[in-house]
Amino acid sequence: MAGHTPVLDQFLSSVAELVQNRDGAKLQDFLQIEPPLSEIYQRMIEELRQQHATPQSETALLQRCEALVPRKGSSWTAFPTFVKLYLTFLRDVNVENLLDTYNLLKALLNQCVLALGDSQMGVIVLPTVLYLSKVLAKLAMGLDRRPELIAHILRMEGHTDRDENIEKVTLVEQSANVVREAFIKCLTDRTGNPGPQGKPEGKRIGIYLMANLCLKLLFQCGKLRNAEQMFASISAQSPPLTFFPASQRVTYLYYLGRYLFSNTLFYPAQIALQAAYDQCHRQALSQRHLILSYLIPCNIILGRFPSRALLLRPEAQGLTERFEPLCRLIARGDYIAFRQHLSIGSPAAEWFARKGILLTLRNRCEILVWRSFARKVFIQGGFHGDPQAQAQRGPPPFLYLQKLVVATLWLQSQHAPSNESPSDATAAFNSYGSQIVAEPADPDFSGLSDSPAVGNPDADHELLVKYGDYLAPDGLFDDRGYWHENTHGNLVNGVPEAEDDDRQLDPYGQPDPEANGASPVMREIESILASLLTQGLMRGYLTHRNPRFAIPGARLRGALPTGFPNVWHTISAHEQEDDSVPGWVQPPKPSLGAPALAGGRVVNLQGARPVGVQ
């Protein structure tokens, strides 16, 4: 039998009154868990430890909590269990042991999410779910920075570092999974009017609160692929984002823009990030600075550089020295300096890597560097057309590709080679692979180009030792699919002929440049220009005999605007055919001819003839 517990009695009585009044905000104020707790909570914890410390007394405590729920027409059994877990959490938690605290708090939040699922009473605990989720997220991210505690958890679960086939689930990801369950319950609530015109009511008001917290955790643990289903569910079931407060809209659009950016959907990402920046309060400088950290590189990839006025704003402090050198390198067209600027280990690359945009900038902006390079060479050495020629005569503006080759080799000569690693400045001397970009040799084929000619017994033996599993396997299938043993170790392709050389086995072997009149550098230049033409970043055509880049139709606008159109205008004109942003629910656009206000149109049928009457 329970003893005298005046503070606990008063607490349970107040909770019952709040449930009766459906006052979820005040209930969340009562259910405090973050230290330091006030004196009244300390007295209640002491009563719990004295009167409800045994399993039998916990049963009695659950019975007392069951009285909190109105008995008429309610089966909200998950809530009394949640309150009982809350009280035992206060009684048992030891804030010095962060791991146990995390496990107890996660169990408490799980039970609160179950209580949230009730169709009639669940909305009362929505503020509490959000409060507990924030505390759990803060604790999980703090523990995630303590690797020694994470290792202890793995040992308790029976995993070791040698379990490479088992994907490690971090505490942050576990927390995100719990928050996602709360998000699903908010999203699937049927309170109010469903559809794109229905304003959020009931638990649906928490859709973006829970979504933003879950996205924050997923970005923290790097599991962005788990967010794909969230965005798909929001697109299918959520009310329009405009019905929610500005703080929720800005946060959601920021995470949506980052997600689209990481999935190379740069134009929709730019729209989402720009909307987040425009709707963010002017005095929220740190939030606007964070948005600009991703909005600016997104625009750079699309061909639009930040203006000086933007970089002088207070929220852009510190971004000028990050992005201005990058923009200058792109406009200069120096691909070697660009690659060095964003190379792993360079001073500038560390900040981009910490933001998670380094590889994206390297991969997506290099083609813009080559466009600037080709444009500058065309300005200096291209044929811009004969202004005296008549409209129907004279060749179009063109550029000999050999001039691009010479300019590439000259650019390489302007950069000092590095002694520590292969340098793009010495790529023209490569005997294999690219002669524009230097990459380290594949160690599996190191020294192959320098091996003696095939036909020498010593060379044959050396090749068989290194590549015997390929040249003379243990067996092979014939053309009818039957297996044949190769017990004598014969060469499957026969004995190499005298005129064969080691390049037949060299994956980097280059054909003789004089055989077809095209050097390796020329072929790479052609490939780069073909990519620019395919993407619409340059306009014209290539000729392979006497290689040239020609710009037809340049008489009206000129060679440069025609052959090198504005990158941003080109991309935006193509992307604007479908300006929808995946994951962003907006009110439906009014159809043509329909009134702007909601409601059906009144049609006057006076004088209409019956069907079939002439």
Disulfide bonds with the S-S distance in Angstrom:
none
